[in-house]
Each structure stands twice: as structure tokens, then as C-alpha cells.
Amino acid sequence: MSDQQPSPRSVPDRLRDAAAVVRASVARRPVPWIAGGLAAVLVLGSGGAVAVAAATMPTPRASERAVADASATASPSATTTAAPTSTPTPAGRAVPKDAAGPSALRTCTISAAASASGLGAFEGYVMNAKTGEVLFSRNGDKAAQTGSVMKTLTTATALAVLGGDHRIPTTVTKESGGAIALVGHGDATLSAGGATVYPGAPTLGQLAQQVKAKLGSTPVTTIVTDDTYWNDADAWDPTWPVSERTIGYQPNVTALMVDGDRANPGAATSPRSTDPVGRAGALFRTALANAGVAGAANAQIVKRATTSSDTIATVSSQPVSTLIGQMIPNSDNTLAEMLARVSSKESGSNGSAASLTSVYQTALRSYGVDPSGIVIKDGSGESAANAVSPNFVAHLMVQVQAGAKGLGTLANALPVSGQSGTLASRFTGANAVARGKVHAKTGWIDSANTLGGYIDAADGTRLTFAFYAIGSSRAAALPALDAVTAATYSCGSKLTGS
């Protein structure tokens, strides 16, 4: 093998050789090689022999351009994408009417905001709602405690199982010997009739008037309270702090209660009792006496299942769609637990907390999302033992923002940044840039603060997301969550990174 270079050849010789290459190329593939061949001759005319190879290379196919463009986006300095060129189509090959172009460059990062100490052990996931492209994930596949973001899953489950028009009944049956039974089926909004946080709720007075009309002058000697629609043995989850009841965020979860068992029915946060069923019986006795039912004022109250199917009075809750509109903006734990248990019963399960994981998984699959691996301990999200990944929440929110299968009810109920619900006072200062653009459910338990929903980003792209701040204080977590969400809003479709 020789290290010597070939002897130089004259320009006329090189031009004749180039012309021969062009003629051969045209003979094999006449159309696409003409421009390249002419370019080769012109370049060689100025002495650029190396240009022959470049000019005679075939035009890249669209798939090859896409790979090149994707590689370009990996460079932080890349700011533009070359316009695609046209490639003639070989005979017989079908061409899509709208060939996909190269993806927009993703050059915007939220890394600094996502690394804030206030986020604690941060988990986050962001998607392009239209394309399904994952724009950001940091521990996004890790299932974790959700806080009240769980209520979005509870809502979706209730809409799938019950439907938005479903109403929850409360009935009165007539037994023998002067006994009547107040039978609950999970309507926590049933009201004593005064101030209530559930406007439009059915009342005990309405039931009492119906009883009076049926019984006439027949006296009532016994009032049975029946909450056996589901077993109340698991009315309080052991992972819930008792302070949730004593302060007034959560009642014992029984199928019969009045005004959510609030000491002050007109206050969303109000201490709850240890016996919501007994309290409901006492309030019903008062309502019967006020309606003029004979003997009611002195009637004995007994807790057990009714022995009769002779229904003499019925009231129903407002539609599930209305209950969702009351639950989501204010993050009402009571309604969430009731909708979870009623969904379990109406799906054919037993209404227990232990049934919820299976019930939710079956219901959520109907939206085309994969709930494998989620763990549901309650409907409200209060338990730190719940486990749902930000990935799953973001995928569910794609269906929510599209209003799929009735989920528009949830989309319309979500708090809006700086405007409504539990986000009304959020997104201030520098984060105010995203006011009115974030539609999301907040979450707050002692060990986590969360946010999940969708964003109408600055560039017009709709994004779905879920962010969890685990282990940091609420004072530190809220502004940090707002900041990373506002940064996501500003990046829009250009968001990149992890």
C-alpha cells in the first residue's frame, strides 16, 4: 500500500468526468438528480472538486430530516429549524395530505423553579394536552400521596359510575308498633333546614311533612336510625389525624348524617361529632315534632337496620354534578368521602374503604387512562397512604380538559389561579403572570402540598400537569408550587428538561 497521493488532473479532465457522472445519474433517476448534477458542474467550474460528492447526494427523506431536527434540539444554542425541502415521490407511493413537520424547538427550562427548597421531595409531570408529548418529568412516575388532588379521581369515578344526573336518596320507612326508620344512603347534604354550606339541599322538615301526611294522627313511638347502606366499622381511617374531625375538616364517614355532621351547619370548617348517626336521629325527632307528628317529641331513638320496605317519605340530594360543583372549589372532604362510598355501592361493591382501589381503577379505565398501580385509601386524599403518580394525574387531566365522557363537569369546577376556589388568593407577585390561566385542584395534608390540572400557557398551548411538594411546610410549599407552575405557563410548548 502506497502513501502517495494521485497526480493532479487538469480542470478540463475533471469537467468531463463530472459530466459523465451527471449523465449516468440522470439515466438511473432522471428527475431528482438534475438539479444536483447541474450544481456539480457549476461548482466544478470554479475548481471545487470536493463539491461533486456533496452535490450528488440524494435529498434526505422527511424521516431523516426529523431525526436531524431532533438532534438539533438537544443543543442549548439551537434557536431555529431549517425549513423542510420537497422530495419527489416515487411512483406508486402514497403521500399523506398533511405531512408532519419537524417538532418545535424545546429550549425553555423550569429546572431552577423545580429545584426550590420549598418543594421538598418534588415530583412533577407536564404534558402537551393536544399532542400527548411529555414535556417535563421529575420523579413523575413515582406514586405518592396526593392530598386533595385525589378529589379529581373521586369526581371522575363518580361521573363514570353514577353519572352527573344521579341523586342520592334519604328515605323513611314505616315499621310496626309505632316505629319509623330514617334510612341513609350517603347524602351528607341532608339538612336540618337552617343555614347550610350546601344551598338547595333536601331537609329533614320535608321528610317530616311527608311522614305527617302519611301517618295522620297515628303516633310515633320509636325512631330507628339506619346507616347500614355501608358498614360504618371503617368510618374513620386510622391514617387520618383526629384533629381533622375535632377542628372540623372531616366527619366519621357514615351513610346517615345531617349537614355533614357540622356543629355549625353554615360553616365549611366546623367541629364534627363522634356519633353523626345519633345526631341525625335527634334532629329528625325535632323536625317530626315541629311538623306536628303525634308522639314524636318523646320518641325513643334506636340505631339498627330497618325491618320494613314500606317507604312513606323520600327526599333526594341535588344531582351529582351539583355536588361536584360544591366539592371541588372548596375541597369539601365530606362530599368526597360520600361520593367515593356511594360509587362503590352503586358499582356493585360493598361501600368499604378497602373496595375503593378496585372501584376507582375500573371506573378510570373507562376514560382511556391506565390506573394500574394506584392505591386509594379514601375519597378526599387525606390519607398519606394514598399513592398516585403525577404522570397519572396529568394523563387524566388530558381527558378532563377535553370534557371527555362528562368530565367537563370537573373541568368547569376546578379552581382558577388568582380568581376562584382554593386558588383565589394564590399566584401573586411575580407568579401573577399566570393568573386566570391555571385550572387546578389544590391539595394539602400535613406531609404534602399538591397541585394538578391544566394550564393555558403563554404561547397558547394547553398543558396538563401535576406537581407534588412532599415533606416541606405549607408556608414554603405554596409559593414554590405557584412559581414552578407560573414558569411552566411561561415556557408553554417550548418546555424541556427534567
Salt bridges, closest charged atoms under 4 A:
ASP13 OD1 - ARG16 NH2 2.08
ASP17 OD2 - ARG9 NH2 2.35
GLU133 OE2 - ARG106 NH1 3.08
GLU175 OE1 - ARG304 NH2 2.74
ASP232 OD2 - LYS303 NZ 2.81
ASP234 OD1 - ARG341 NH1 3.19
ASP261 OD1 - ARG279 NH1 3.72
ASP332 OD2 - ARG262 NH2 3.12
ASP456 OD2 - HIS439 NE2 3.94
ASP456 OD1 - ARG462 NE 2.77
ASP482 OD1 - ARG426 NH2 2.83
